[in-house]
Structure formats: structure tokens, C-alpha cells
Amino acid sequence: MPRWRRDRSLLWRSLLVAAVSAPALLLLHLHGPELPSSSTTRASPLWGELSAAAGAEAADGGGASSSGATCATVEWMGEEAAGRGSPEAASLRVRELIRRHFLLHGAARVRELPAYEFCKQGFVLGKASEAGFGNEMYKILTAAALSIMLNRSLIIGQTRGLYPFGEYISYTNHSFTIGEVKHLWRKNHCARTNGRDLNMRVDNFEHPTETNVLCSDWNSWKDPIIWFDGVTDAVGIQFFLKNVHPKMKTAATSLFGSPGSLHARPNTFGELMQVIISPSRTVEKAVQWALKGSSPDIVLHMRMMTNRPVRARKAAVSCIKRAIEICHLKGIPRVALISDTPGFVKDIKQDISEFAEVIYFDHKGFSKNFGLDTTGNDKWRLLLFASKS
């Protein structure tokens, strides 16, 4: 089904897909918050602490009076938005939660822990292949989410020393590799002095009769490494929202929001993605080239799987027209088209051009402008990546 969102920040995320035909790159443009250095010993205060401190300052006369204040702090604005239950406020809260987690459990701090502390540390493994970009990225993002829920460090798996899709994206330095964990485990004599072998517990989500996602308290698991395998979408990790153990359910709710508050749930995977992965320079260049210096008003993403049905095309055009009416756009609206089927974009462009300016990524034009070899290795890489998307 066609979908649209009038969100300018979504543009950067969406056009990355067109750059390399990978829908999962829609959120890569966000610049993650800079985390304090590993020398920092105390995490930044939570929103509640910040608002309490701000309130105390105002009570003591340290803040601006209500009659003379012309600006509000970020925390006050966040509290106001939270009172209305907005997704933006929920996402800001989750962003801070993620920041605090990697401050405490990120590789920079954990690898410097004394031996007796390091040997008590737990890890969550996220391992992906290059079978399909979107599905494989969810494996890593799911592991990151689970590491936050369980207060463990994140391991991103490699294959023969290489990260998946390493030509197109780079990964966070807050994570470990399995090789580094093994080295540190031996270096700190965890098995000998702490009696803790580097074991891994695997829970396979693809086997419903075997997974413990609903009925077990994963916080009680003592295994050094946990691998929640087989999750290839945004849904698997959210099964913890239905876990029978209150602590697990609470941890999931703090990260994904309450299922009953549909209008105030955070963009959790967007916040995770901006911290865990980032686009390569070529991808960023492709996005900037496609933007042509201006953001679109509406972005339409359609995953067609090489199909080009007429009904879907008509439904998409109708959806865009409705979006323009709802948003009361003035002048000629700019519409960005994103699809895994370039031929479909060219088909639907003819219909939308009648009432809007159309933006889409033309990989041939991009290659020509930047002198890429579209007949050799570069073309092969583009086609290969598209086939995995």
C-alpha cells in the first residue's frame, strides 16, 4: 500500500534508498548525539532529573520569571510536549535512553574496566549477512535494542573480518566484535579466576515453540552472550511488550512505548539507526545530489518487488493528492519518489508531474555527473546491492 509522510527530516532517510536501492537506509541521515568520552564516570541526568533541577532553579529565582521569559529550555519544551503525548517527545526520551546506555555499556568504557568488573559484563550479539539489506539490518538493530533492555554491551558480528554492507555504511564504535570480546575474556582470565566460560545462549525467534520471548525473564540469564536470532523485522523485539515478566515488559515499554498509546510512541528504530550505522560518503553525495538544495514536501515509498500493477499506481497518485489537500500546501509541491523498482518510478512520475514537481534518484545521471564507471565494477556493485535490498 502507498504511504506518505510529510516530514522533512524523512527526506534524507528516504533518498538514501534511491541511492542504492535499499529501503532500510531511509533513516540513515540522522546525526546521532555525540556521547561523552569514556573518562566520564556519571551518565547525564534523565529527563525527570533535568526537569526537577529546572523547577528548583526557577523556585530559587535562578531562572527567568514567567512574565519576562522569552525562551524555554529544551527540557521545559520536552516536558510540555510529553504532556500532550507527542511522538517527538517520546523519541527524545528514547534518544537520551540510548545515549545513556552506550555511555555506560559502550565499548570505550567496558574494555577499560578492571578484570573483576569486565568478567561480570554481559553481551548481546547481532549478526547479519548480505542476504537482504533491510532484513539483515533489523537483526543488528534488534540486538542493539535488546542490549539496552538487558543492560548489556553490543557485539556486531563480522564475516571473515568484514561487516555486512561495509562498502555502503559504517558501524558505531560503541560496539565490540566477537574477536575482541574473546581476546579481552582471555586477557582478564575470566574463565580461570571468575569461573565464567564465554558461553552463548541462542534464542531462535523463527521457531515459535522454542523461543523464550514471551515467557522467560531474560534478565535472569547468566550466559555472557545472548543471541536473539532470526528477527528480520521491527516486530520481533516488540514481542517483549507481551512478556509475562513485569521487568521485561517494563524494559520493552520504556524503549518502544506503550502499545495503548499509538499517538505517542517513539521512533525507536530511527533513534537506534542514527547511533548504530551511518552512510558512506558516496551515499551521502548521492543524497545531496538528488536533493538539489531543497527538501520535498511529501515522500512516497513503494516497495514493488519488481511488480508494476496499475491499481497500485492509481492508489499512490490518489494518496499523494489527498496528502496535498490535508497539508494545505501552497504553490507547486515537491514530491520525492522512492521505490525498489526504478521502472515503476518512471511510470508514476508521468501522473504526478501533472500537479507536482517530482524528485527521484537517477543512478545513471548520478554516475555520469560524478564519473563513476557504470560499465565496470561500480555498476556491478550497484546491481549487486540492489539485488540484496
C-alpha positions as CSV (number, residue, x, y, z in Angstrom):
1,M,0.0,0.0,0.0
2,P,1.3,3.5,-0.7
3,R,2.3,5.6,2.2
4,W,3.2,9.2,2.6
5,R,4.6,11.3,5.4
6,R,5.0,15.0,5.4
7,D,8.2,15.0,7.4
8,R,11.1,16.9,6.0
9,S,13.6,15.0,8.1
10,L,12.4,11.8,6.5
11,L,13.7,13.1,3.1
12,W,17.4,12.4,3.9
13,R,16.4,8.9,5.1
14,S,14.3,8.2,2.1
15,L,16.6,9.3,-0.6
16,L,19.3,7.1,0.6
17,V,17.2,4.2,-0.5
18,A,17.2,5.5,-4.0
19,A,20.9,6.0,-3.9
20,V,21.5,2.3,-3.5
21,S,18.0,0.7,-3.8
22,A,17.9,-0.2,-0.1
23,P,14.7,0.8,1.7
24,A,16.2,0.3,5.1
25,L,18.5,3.3,4.5
26,L,15.6,5.6,5.0
27,L,16.7,6.7,8.4
28,L,20.5,6.9,8.0
29,H,20.7,10.6,7.5
30,L,20.2,11.5,11.2
31,H,23.3,12.6,13.0
32,G,23.5,10.7,16.3
33,P,24.2,12.6,19.5
34,E,27.8,12.9,20.5
35,L,28.5,10.7,23.5
36,P,30.8,11.8,26.3
37,S,34.3,10.3,26.4
38,S,35.0,7.1,28.3
39,S,36.6,9.1,31.1
40,T,33.1,10.3,32.1
41,T,32.1,8.4,35.2
42,R,28.5,9.6,35.6
43,A,25.8,9.5,33.0
44,S,23.8,12.6,32.1
45,P,20.6,13.1,34.1
46,L,17.4,11.7,32.9
47,W,14.5,13.9,31.8
48,G,13.0,13.7,35.2
49,E,16.2,14.9,36.9
50,L,16.5,17.7,34.4
51,S,13.0,19.0,34.8
52,A,13.3,18.7,38.6
53,A,16.5,20.7,38.5
54,A,15.0,23.3,36.3
55,G,12.0,23.6,38.6
56,A,14.2,24.1,41.6
57,E,16.2,26.8,39.8
58,A,13.0,28.6,38.9
59,A,11.8,28.3,42.5
60,D,15.0,29.8,43.8
61,G,14.8,32.7,41.4
62,G,17.6,31.5,39.3
63,G,15.5,31.1,36.1
64,A,13.7,33.7,34.1
65,S,10.3,34.8,35.6
66,S,7.2,33.7,33.9
67,S,6.3,37.3,33.0
68,G,9.7,38.2,31.5
69,A,10.8,34.9,29.9
70,T,11.0,34.9,26.2
71,C,12.7,31.5,25.7
72,A,12.1,28.0,27.1
73,T,14.8,25.4,27.7
74,V,14.8,22.2,25.7
75,E,13.8,20.3,28.8
76,W,10.8,22.5,29.5
77,M,9.7,22.2,25.9
78,G,10.1,18.4,26.1
79,E,8.0,18.2,29.3
80,E,5.3,20.3,27.6
81,A,5.3,18.1,24.6
82,A,5.3,15.0,26.8
83,G,2.2,16.2,28.5
84,R,0.5,16.2,25.1
85,G,1.8,12.7,24.4
86,S,3.7,13.5,21.2
87,P,5.9,11.1,19.3
88,E,8.6,13.8,19.1
89,A,8.8,13.9,22.9
90,A,8.8,10.1,23.2
91,S,11.6,9.9,20.6
92,L,13.7,12.5,22.5
93,R,13.3,10.4,25.7
94,V,14.4,7.3,23.9
95,R,17.3,9.1,22.3
96,E,18.5,10.0,25.8
97,L,18.0,6.4,27.0
98,I,20.1,5.2,24.1
99,R,22.8,7.8,24.8
100,R,23.0,6.8,28.5
101,H,23.2,3.1,27.7
102,F,26.1,3.4,25.4
103,L,27.8,5.8,27.8
104,L,27.7,3.0,30.4
105,H,27.9,-0.1,28.3
106,G,29.7,1.1,25.2
107,A,32.9,-0.5,24.1
108,A,35.0,2.6,25.1
109,R,34.2,2.3,28.7
110,V,33.7,-1.5,29.1
111,R,37.0,-2.5,27.6
112,E,38.8,-0.3,30.2
113,L,37.0,-1.9,33.2
114,P,39.1,-3.8,35.8
115,A,39.2,-7.5,35.3
116,Y,36.7,-8.4,38.0
117,E,34.2,-5.9,36.6
118,F,34.7,-6.9,32.9
119,C,34.2,-10.5,33.7
120,K,30.7,-9.7,35.1
121,Q,29.7,-7.9,31.9
122,G,27.1,-9.4,29.6
123,F,26.8,-9.0,25.8
124,V,24.2,-9.3,23.1
125,L,25.2,-10.4,19.6
126,G,23.8,-9.0,16.4
127,K,24.9,-10.9,13.4
128,A,23.8,-10.3,9.8
129,S,24.8,-11.4,6.3
130,E,24.3,-9.7,3.0
131,A,21.2,-11.7,2.1
132,G,18.9,-8.6,2.0
133,F,19.8,-5.2,3.4
134,G,16.5,-4.3,5.2
135,N,16.0,-7.7,6.9
136,E,19.7,-8.0,7.8
137,M,19.8,-4.6,9.4
138,Y,16.9,-5.4,11.6
139,K,19.0,-8.3,13.1
140,I,21.6,-5.8,14.2
141,L,19.1,-3.1,15.4
142,T,17.2,-5.8,17.3
143,A,20.4,-6.8,19.1
144,A,21.0,-3.1,19.9
145,A,17.5,-2.7,21.4
146,L,17.9,-5.9,23.4
147,S,21.3,-4.8,24.8
148,I,19.5,-1.7,26.1
149,M,16.7,-3.7,27.6
150,L,19.1,-6.1,29.4
151,N,21.9,-3.5,30.2
152,R,24.4,-5.5,28.2
153,S,27.1,-4.4,25.7
154,L,26.5,-4.9,22.0
155,I,28.5,-7.2,19.7
156,I,28.2,-6.8,15.9
157,G,29.2,-9.9,14.1
158,Q,31.6,-10.0,11.2
159,T,32.2,-12.5,8.4
160,R,35.9,-13.1,7.7
161,G,36.7,-9.8,9.4
162,L,34.3,-7.7,7.5
163,Y,31.0,-6.1,8.5
164,P,27.9,-6.7,6.3
165,F,27.4,-4.0,3.6
166,G,30.6,-2.3,4.7
167,E,31.0,-0.6,1.3
168,Y,27.9,1.4,1.9
169,I,27.7,2.0,5.6
170,S,29.9,2.3,8.6
171,Y,29.2,1.0,12.1
172,T,29.3,2.5,15.6
173,N,32.4,2.4,17.7
174,H,30.2,1.7,20.7
175,S,30.1,-2.0,19.8
176,F,32.5,-4.9,20.1
177,T,33.5,-7.6,17.7
178,I,33.3,-11.2,18.8
179,G,37.1,-11.4,18.3
180,E,37.7,-8.5,20.7
181,V,35.5,-10.0,23.4
182,K,37.2,-13.3,23.2
183,H,40.6,-11.5,23.5
184,L,39.5,-9.5,26.5
185,W,38.0,-12.5,28.1
186,R,41.3,-14.4,27.9
187,K,43.3,-11.3,28.9
188,N,41.2,-10.8,32.0
189,H,41.3,-14.5,32.9
190,C,37.5,-14.6,33.2
191,A,37.2,-18.4,32.9
192,R,40.0,-19.1,35.4
193,T,39.6,-16.5,38.1
194,N,35.8,-16.0,37.8
195,G,34.8,-19.5,36.7
196,R,32.8,-17.9,33.8
197,D,33.3,-19.5,30.4
198,L,32.4,-17.4,27.4
199,N,29.2,-19.3,26.6
200,M,26.5,-18.1,24.2
201,R,22.8,-18.7,24.6
202,V,20.8,-18.6,21.4
203,D,17.1,-18.0,21.2
204,N,15.7,-18.6,17.7
205,F,12.7,-16.4,17.1
206,E,12.0,-18.3,13.9
207,H,11.0,-21.4,15.9
208,P,7.8,-20.3,17.8
209,T,7.7,-23.4,20.0
210,E,11.3,-22.8,21.2
211,T,11.7,-19.0,21.6
212,N,11.5,-17.6,25.1
213,V,10.5,-14.1,24.0
214,L,7.1,-14.2,25.8
215,C,7.7,-16.5,28.8
216,S,11.2,-16.0,30.2
217,D,12.9,-13.4,32.3
218,W,16.0,-12.8,30.2
219,N,17.5,-10.6,32.9
220,S,18.0,-13.8,34.9
221,W,20.1,-15.4,32.2
222,K,23.7,-15.7,33.3
223,D,25.2,-16.6,30.0
224,P,27.9,-14.0,29.0
225,I,26.5,-13.7,25.4
226,I,22.9,-13.8,24.2
227,W,21.9,-14.1,20.6
228,F,18.3,-13.4,19.7
229,D,18.5,-15.0,16.3
230,G,16.0,-14.9,13.3
231,V,14.5,-11.5,13.8
232,T,14.2,-9.8,10.4
233,D,11.7,-7.0,11.0
234,A,10.6,-4.4,13.6
235,V,8.1,-6.7,15.2
236,G,10.2,-9.5,16.8
237,I,11.8,-7.4,19.5
238,Q,8.4,-5.8,20.4
239,F,7.1,-9.2,21.4
240,F,8.7,-8.4,24.7
241,L,5.9,-5.9,25.3
242,K,3.8,-9.0,25.9
243,N,6.3,-10.8,28.1
244,V,4.8,-12.3,31.2
245,H,7.5,-11.0,33.5
246,P,6.9,-7.4,34.7
247,K,10.6,-6.3,34.5
248,M,10.9,-7.5,30.9
249,K,7.7,-5.8,29.9
250,T,8.7,-2.6,31.6
251,A,12.1,-2.6,29.9
252,A,10.4,-3.1,26.5
253,T,7.8,-0.4,27.2
254,S,10.5,2.2,28.2
255,L,12.1,1.6,24.8
256,F,9.2,1.2,22.5
257,G,6.4,2.9,24.3
258,S,3.1,1.6,25.4
259,P,1.1,-0.3,22.8
260,G,-2.0,1.5,24.1
261,S,-0.5,5.0,23.3
262,L,-0.4,4.8,19.5
263,H,-0.1,8.6,19.1
264,A,2.8,8.9,21.5
265,R,5.1,6.0,20.6
266,P,8.8,6.8,19.8
267,N,10.6,6.3,16.6
268,T,12.8,3.8,18.3
269,F,14.4,2.2,15.3
270,G,15.2,5.6,13.8
271,E,17.0,6.6,17.0
272,L,18.9,3.3,17.1
273,M,19.9,3.6,13.5
274,Q,21.3,7.0,13.8
275,V,23.7,5.7,16.5
276,I,24.5,2.3,15.2
277,I,25.1,2.9,11.5
278,S,25.9,5.8,9.1
279,P,26.1,6.2,5.3
280,S,29.3,6.1,3.3
281,R,30.5,9.3,1.6
282,T,29.2,8.1,-1.7
283,V,25.7,7.5,-0.4
284,E,25.8,11.0,1.3
285,K,26.9,12.5,-2.0
286,A,24.1,10.7,-3.9
287,V,21.5,12.1,-1.4
288,Q,22.8,15.7,-1.7
289,W,22.8,15.4,-5.5
290,A,19.2,14.1,-5.6
291,L,18.0,16.9,-3.2
292,K,19.3,19.7,-5.4
293,G,19.4,22.0,-2.5
294,S,15.8,21.7,-1.4
295,S,13.6,19.3,0.6
296,P,10.4,17.8,-0.7
297,D,7.0,18.4,0.8
298,I,5.9,14.7,0.5
299,V,7.9,11.5,0.3
300,L,6.2,8.4,-1.2
301,H,7.9,5.0,-0.7
302,M,6.6,2.0,-2.5
303,R,8.2,-1.5,-2.3
304,M,7.0,-3.1,-5.5
305,M,9.3,-6.1,-5.7
306,T,9.7,-5.6,-9.5
307,N,5.9,-5.5,-9.9
308,R,4.2,-2.6,-11.6
309,P,0.4,-3.0,-11.0
310,V,-1.9,-0.3,-12.4
311,R,-4.1,-0.3,-9.3
312,A,-1.1,0.4,-7.0
313,R,-0.1,3.2,-9.3
314,K,-3.6,4.8,-9.2
315,A,-3.8,4.4,-5.4
316,A,-0.4,6.1,-5.0
317,V,-1.4,9.1,-7.0
318,S,-4.7,9.4,-5.1
319,C,-2.8,9.1,-1.8
320,I,-0.4,12.0,-2.8
321,K,-3.3,14.2,-3.9
322,R,-5.0,13.6,-0.6
323,A,-1.8,14.4,1.3
324,I,-1.5,17.7,-0.5
325,E,-5.1,18.6,0.4
326,I,-4.6,17.7,4.0
327,C,-1.4,19.7,4.3
328,H,-2.7,22.8,2.6
329,L,0.4,23.1,0.5
330,K,0.9,26.3,-1.4
331,G,2.4,26.6,-4.8
332,I,3.8,23.6,-6.6
333,P,4.5,20.8,-4.1
334,R,7.7,18.8,-4.3
335,V,7.2,15.0,-4.2
336,A,10.0,12.6,-3.7
337,L,9.5,9.1,-5.1
338,I,11.3,6.1,-3.6
339,S,10.9,2.5,-4.9
340,D,12.9,-0.7,-5.3
341,T,11.6,-0.8,-8.9
342,P,13.0,2.1,-10.9
343,G,10.7,1.4,-13.8
344,F,7.7,2.0,-11.6
345,V,9.1,5.4,-10.6
346,K,9.3,6.4,-14.2
347,D,5.7,5.2,-14.8
348,I,4.1,7.0,-11.9
349,K,6.2,10.2,-12.4
350,Q,4.1,10.9,-15.5
351,D,0.9,11.0,-13.5
352,I,2.3,13.1,-10.6
353,S,4.1,15.6,-12.8
354,E,0.7,17.0,-13.7
355,F,0.2,18.6,-10.3
356,A,3.6,18.4,-8.5
357,E,7.4,18.6,-9.0
358,V,8.9,15.1,-8.8
359,I,12.2,14.3,-7.2
360,Y,13.8,10.8,-7.6
361,F,17.2,9.3,-7.8
362,D,18.5,8.6,-11.2
363,H,21.6,6.4,-10.8
364,K,22.6,6.8,-14.4
365,G,22.6,10.6,-14.1
366,F,24.5,10.4,-10.8
367,S,27.1,8.1,-12.3
368,K,27.6,10.3,-15.3
369,N,27.9,13.5,-13.2
370,F,30.5,12.0,-10.8
371,G,32.4,10.0,-13.4
372,L,31.5,6.6,-11.9
373,D,32.2,3.5,-14.1
374,T,28.7,2.3,-14.9
375,T,30.0,-0.4,-17.2
376,G,32.5,-2.0,-14.8
377,N,32.9,-2.7,-11.1
378,D,30.8,0.3,-9.9
379,K,27.8,-0.9,-12.0
380,W,28.3,-4.4,-10.7
381,R,28.3,-3.2,-7.1
382,L,25.1,-1.1,-7.7
383,L,23.3,-4.1,-9.2
384,L,24.6,-6.4,-6.6
385,F,23.4,-4.1,-3.8
386,A,20.0,-3.6,-5.4
387,S,19.6,-7.4,-5.6
388,K,20.1,-7.7,-1.9
389,S,17.8,-4.9,-1.0
